[in-house]
């Protein structure tokens, strides 16, 4: 008999950036660090709005960088470079405790 473990939610995050600017690279790095520190199961998409503008329209993104938490529901959005980790975790309703692998 195996030990019962709570089901960990699988997070699906989509980050919209505008090209490969220093700001976009900094935002991607901030998000990757946040995911590594706080999420154990994550599907992370990086979308360049210049290459895939239809995704920005679909997700109602009006500025870049924008992070969209698609799953688990509810969908949440945050705009900016994601440097304020506590603000990002709170805004996206992500766990505040470390779940690192």
C-alpha positions as a printed NumPy array, in Angstrom:
array([[  0.   ,   0.   ,   0.   ],
       [  1.439,   3.353,  -0.998],
       [  1.456,   6.457,   1.126],
       [ -1.445,   8.747,   0.259],
       [ -0.206,  12.017,  -1.179],
       [ -2.349,  15.002,  -1.986],
       [ -2.768,  15.64 ,  -5.676],
       [ -0.511,  18.476,  -6.728],
       [ -2.202,  20.923,  -9.061],
       [ -0.674,  21.16 , -12.511],
       [ -0.087,  24.784, -13.404],
       [ -0.317,  26.019, -16.983],
       [  1.322,  29.422, -17.373],
       [  1.653,  31.462, -20.562],
       [  4.088,  34.381, -20.616],
       [  3.704,  36.976, -23.355],
       [  6.822,  38.966, -24.246],
       [  7.626,  41.442, -27.012],
       [ 10.663,  40.117, -28.862],
       [ 13.954,  39.115, -27.257],
       [ 14.691,  42.403, -25.522],
       [ 16.658,  42.598, -22.264],
       [ 13.361,  43.217, -20.43 ],
       [ 11.81 ,  40.107, -21.985],
       [ 14.854,  38.   , -21.054],
       [ 14.801,  39.341, -17.478],
       [ 11.084,  38.529, -17.188],
       [ 11.607,  34.984, -18.488],
       [ 14.437,  34.459, -15.986],
       [ 12.321,  35.804, -13.112],
       [  9.459,  33.471, -14.023],
       [ 11.692,  30.409, -14.365],
       [ 13.2  ,  31.065, -10.922],
       [  9.735,  31.519,  -9.419],
       [  8.49 ,  28.265, -10.972],
       [ 11.548,  26.323,  -9.796],
       [ 11.144,  27.625,  -6.247],
       [  7.376,  27.374,  -5.812],
       [  5.79 ,  24.961,  -8.29 ],
       [  6.359,  21.259,  -8.592],
       [  4.229,  20.667, -11.714],
       [  4.183,  23.409, -14.351],
       [  3.636,  23.737, -18.089],
       [  5.258,  27.021, -19.093],
       [  4.743,  28.595, -22.507],
       [  6.717,  31.608, -23.691],
       [  4.916,  33.527, -26.453],
       [  6.474,  36.333, -28.489],
       [  3.554,  38.595, -29.415],
       [  5.354,  39.612, -32.615],
       [  5.498,  35.983, -33.787],
       [  2.115,  34.771, -32.473],
       [ -0.167,  37.825, -32.176],
       [ -3.321,  35.682, -32.394],
       [ -2.512,  34.177, -28.986],
       [ -2.332,  37.658, -27.47 ],
       [ -5.746,  38.447, -28.962],
       [ -7.142,  35.106, -27.759],
       [ -5.934,  35.711, -24.18 ],
       [ -6.902,  39.414, -24.248],
       [ -3.333,  40.594, -23.661],
       [ -2.892,  44.333, -24.168],
       [  0.659,  44.832, -22.831],
       [  3.88 ,  42.873, -22.646],
       [  5.217,  41.297, -20.606],
       [  2.019,  39.665, -19.318],
       [  1.79 ,  36.363, -17.469],
       [ -1.459,  34.413, -17.75 ],
       [ -2.228,  31.554, -15.352],
       [ -4.515,  29.322, -17.407],
       [ -4.782,  26.401, -14.992],
       [ -5.86 ,  25.77 , -12.355],
       [ -8.837,  28.054, -12.67 ],
       [ -9.583,  30.899, -12.259],
       [ -7.54 ,  32.46 , -15.033],
       [ -5.342,  35.229, -13.63 ],
       [ -3.099,  37.842, -15.31 ],
       [ -0.214,  39.984, -14.171],
       [  1.648,  42.624, -16.168],
       [  5.294,  43.512, -15.618],
       [  8.74 ,  41.962, -15.285],
       [  7.709,  39.63 , -12.409],
       [ 10.574,  40.843, -10.201],
       [  8.392,  41.196,  -7.074],
       [  7.992,  37.505,  -6.242],
       [  5.488,  37.918,  -3.394],
       [  3.294,  40.19 ,  -5.529],
       [  3.35 ,  37.669,  -8.389],
       [  2.538,  34.706,  -6.14 ],
       [ -0.328,  36.587,  -4.524],
       [ -1.736,  37.978,  -7.781],
       [ -1.754,  34.584,  -9.473],
       [ -2.985,  32.777,  -6.357],
       [  0.093,  30.563,  -6.354],
       [  1.361,  28.825,  -3.211],
       [  3.469,  30.989,  -0.92 ],
       [  5.455,  28.05 ,   0.458],
       [  8.312,  26.414,  -1.361],
       [  7.414,  23.26 ,  -3.312],
       [ 10.761,  22.95 ,  -5.038],
       [ 11.633,  19.649,  -6.644]])
